[in-house]
Amino acid sequence: MKKREMKIARGYDPRTQGRIGLFAAQFDDQLARLKKEVVSLTVDQLEWQQKPGMNTVGMLLAHLSLVEVWWIKIAPNEIEWEPEGKALIQKICGIEDDGMPLPAEGVHPTYLKGFTAEKYLAILTKGRRVIYTEMKKWHDKDLDKLYTLAKTNHFSRTWTLYHVLEHFATHFGQILLVKHLMRDAGILAKPTEAK
């Protein structure tokens, strides 16, 4: 029988960061699962679209990193998007945009052309290092304090961590759907054919 459990991630103090450390462990689990699903995809598969206007796996990977850095590093510190937030995203992720949302006839962005799975995963890993450095400064007692965006929107760090997790899981599911569509289109081998 397999034992299933979730313990707080290493580097978090269980007395003062138990909730934060549990979110970090969940982020780690989701990223490990995602890596297994995309590591073997080719550049053509990462850029494949069922039709114009549809997200590619590559765009979704870039988007995941940008969103994590935005919500955990930039937003809670109330850093303005222009110019500081945008410059920070570019420095951390190496790209300033993910191409989303695509217009109805949009195609995979030229500035993401040729990115390999390894490059996308390196962007995600670098973003994770940055957000974990930020999260390790937080304490559970401060999670429900609010920060402000656009002068009228108020968010807690608890909601922020939840949102980043549910956002990641949602787009991970979308990546799995795109892989399914690629198998149906003959772009990716079906699991029985791959063995």
C-alpha positions as CSV (number, residue, x, y, z in Angstrom):
1,M,0.0,0.0,0.0
2,K,1.3,3.4,-1.0
3,K,1.7,6.0,1.7
4,R,0.4,9.5,0.7
5,E,1.2,12.5,2.7
6,M,2.1,16.1,2.3
7,K,4.6,17.7,4.7
8,I,5.8,21.3,4.7
9,A,8.7,22.0,2.3
10,R,12.2,22.2,3.6
11,G,13.5,25.6,4.6
12,Y,10.2,26.7,6.3
13,D,9.9,27.0,10.1
14,P,7.0,24.7,11.2
15,R,6.3,27.0,14.1
16,T,6.0,30.2,12.2
17,Q,5.6,29.1,8.5
18,G,3.6,25.9,8.6
19,R,0.9,27.1,6.3
20,I,3.3,28.8,3.9
21,G,5.5,25.7,3.9
22,L,2.5,23.5,3.0
23,F,1.7,25.7,0.0
24,A,5.4,25.5,-1.0
25,A,5.2,21.7,-0.8
26,Q,2.1,21.7,-3.0
27,F,3.8,24.0,-5.5
28,D,6.8,21.6,-5.6
29,D,4.5,18.6,-6.2
30,Q,2.7,20.3,-9.0
31,L,5.9,21.5,-10.7
32,A,7.4,18.0,-10.4
33,R,4.3,16.5,-12.1
34,L,4.4,19.1,-14.8
35,K,8.1,18.5,-15.6
36,K,7.4,14.8,-16.2
37,E,4.7,15.7,-18.7
38,V,6.6,18.3,-20.7
39,V,10.3,17.4,-20.5
40,S,10.3,15.2,-23.6
41,L,8.3,17.5,-25.8
42,T,10.0,18.8,-28.9
43,V,10.2,22.5,-30.0
44,D,7.5,21.8,-32.6
45,Q,5.2,20.1,-30.0
46,L,5.7,23.1,-27.6
47,E,4.7,25.5,-30.4
48,W,1.8,23.3,-31.8
49,Q,-1.6,24.9,-32.0
50,Q,-4.8,23.1,-32.8
51,K,-5.8,26.3,-34.7
52,P,-4.9,30.0,-34.5
53,G,-5.9,31.7,-31.3
54,M,-5.3,28.6,-29.2
55,N,-2.6,28.5,-26.5
56,T,0.5,26.4,-27.1
57,V,2.2,24.4,-24.3
58,G,5.2,26.7,-24.5
59,M,3.0,29.8,-24.0
60,L,1.4,28.1,-21.0
61,L,4.7,27.3,-19.5
62,A,6.0,30.9,-19.9
63,H,2.7,32.1,-18.4
64,L,3.0,30.0,-15.3
65,S,6.3,31.5,-14.4
66,L,5.3,35.1,-15.1
67,V,2.1,34.7,-13.0
68,E,3.9,33.2,-10.0
69,V,6.5,36.0,-10.0
70,W,3.8,38.6,-10.4
71,W,1.6,37.4,-7.6
72,I,4.2,36.4,-5.0
73,K,7.1,38.8,-5.7
74,I,5.6,41.9,-7.3
75,A,2.0,42.3,-6.1
76,P,2.4,41.8,-2.3
77,N,5.2,44.3,-2.4
78,E,2.9,46.7,-4.2
79,I,5.5,47.2,-7.0
80,E,4.0,49.2,-9.9
81,W,3.9,47.3,-13.2
82,E,5.5,50.1,-15.2
83,P,8.4,50.3,-15.2
84,E,9.6,48.3,-12.1
85,G,7.4,45.2,-12.2
86,K,7.8,44.7,-16.0
87,A,11.6,45.1,-15.6
88,L,11.7,42.6,-12.7
89,I,9.7,40.0,-14.7
90,Q,12.1,40.4,-17.6
91,K,15.1,40.0,-15.4
92,I,13.8,36.9,-13.6
93,C,12.0,35.1,-16.4
94,G,14.1,36.4,-19.4
95,I,10.9,37.4,-21.2
96,E,8.5,40.2,-20.7
97,D,5.4,38.6,-22.0
98,D,3.8,35.1,-22.6
99,G,1.6,36.0,-25.6
100,M,-1.6,35.6,-23.6
101,P,-4.3,36.2,-24.3
102,L,-3.9,35.5,-28.0
103,P,-6.1,37.2,-30.4
104,A,-8.6,35.0,-32.4
105,E,-6.1,34.5,-35.2
106,G,-3.0,34.6,-33.1
107,V,-0.1,32.2,-33.4
108,H,2.7,31.2,-31.1
109,P,4.7,34.4,-30.3
110,T,7.9,34.9,-32.3
111,Y,9.9,35.8,-29.1
112,L,9.2,32.3,-27.8
113,K,10.1,30.6,-31.0
114,G,12.7,27.9,-30.7
115,F,12.4,27.6,-26.9
116,T,13.1,24.0,-25.8
117,A,11.4,22.2,-22.9
118,E,14.6,22.7,-20.9
119,K,14.6,26.4,-21.5
120,Y,10.9,26.7,-20.3
121,L,11.6,24.6,-17.3
122,A,14.7,26.7,-16.5
123,I,12.5,29.8,-16.6
124,L,10.0,28.1,-14.2
125,T,12.8,27.0,-11.9
126,K,14.4,30.4,-11.8
127,G,11.0,32.0,-11.0
128,R,10.4,29.4,-8.3
129,R,13.7,30.3,-6.6
130,V,12.7,33.9,-6.6
131,I,9.2,33.3,-5.1
132,Y,10.6,30.8,-2.5
133,T,13.1,33.4,-1.4
134,E,10.1,35.8,-1.1
135,M,7.9,33.3,0.7
136,K,10.6,32.5,3.2
137,K,10.3,36.1,4.4
138,W,6.6,35.6,5.2
139,H,5.1,34.3,8.4
140,D,1.8,32.6,9.0
141,K,0.6,35.3,11.3
142,D,0.8,37.9,8.5
143,L,-1.0,35.8,5.8
144,D,-4.3,37.5,6.3
145,K,-3.0,41.0,6.2
146,L,-4.1,42.8,3.1
147,Y,-2.0,44.5,0.4
148,T,-3.5,46.8,-2.3
149,L,-3.3,46.8,-6.1
150,A,-4.6,49.5,-8.4
151,K,-5.6,51.5,-5.3
152,T,-9.0,49.7,-4.9
153,N,-8.3,45.9,-4.9
154,H,-7.2,44.3,-1.7
155,F,-5.7,40.8,-1.4
156,S,-4.4,38.7,1.4
157,R,-1.2,36.6,1.1
158,T,-3.4,33.5,2.0
159,W,-5.6,34.2,-1.1
160,T,-2.4,34.9,-3.1
161,L,-0.9,31.5,-2.3
162,Y,-4.2,29.8,-3.0
163,H,-4.6,31.6,-6.3
164,V,-1.1,30.8,-7.5
165,L,-1.8,27.1,-6.7
166,E,-5.2,26.9,-8.4
167,H,-3.9,28.9,-11.4
168,F,-1.0,26.5,-11.8
169,A,-3.3,23.4,-11.5
170,T,-5.7,24.9,-14.0
171,H,-3.1,25.5,-16.7
172,F,-1.4,22.2,-16.0
173,G,-4.7,20.6,-16.9
174,Q,-4.8,22.7,-20.0
175,I,-1.3,21.5,-20.9
176,L,-2.6,17.9,-20.5
177,L,-5.5,18.7,-22.8
178,V,-3.2,20.1,-25.4
179,K,-1.1,17.0,-25.3
180,H,-4.3,14.9,-25.7
181,L,-5.2,17.0,-28.8
182,M,-1.7,16.5,-30.1
183,R,-2.1,12.7,-29.8
184,D,-5.4,12.9,-31.6
185,A,-3.8,14.9,-34.4
186,G,-0.9,12.5,-34.7
187,I,1.7,15.1,-33.4
188,L,2.4,13.1,-30.3
189,A,2.5,9.4,-29.9
190,K,-0.3,7.7,-28.0
191,P,0.8,6.2,-24.7
192,T,0.5,2.6,-26.0
193,E,2.5,3.6,-29.1
194,A,5.2,5.3,-27.1
195,K,6.1,2.1,-25.1
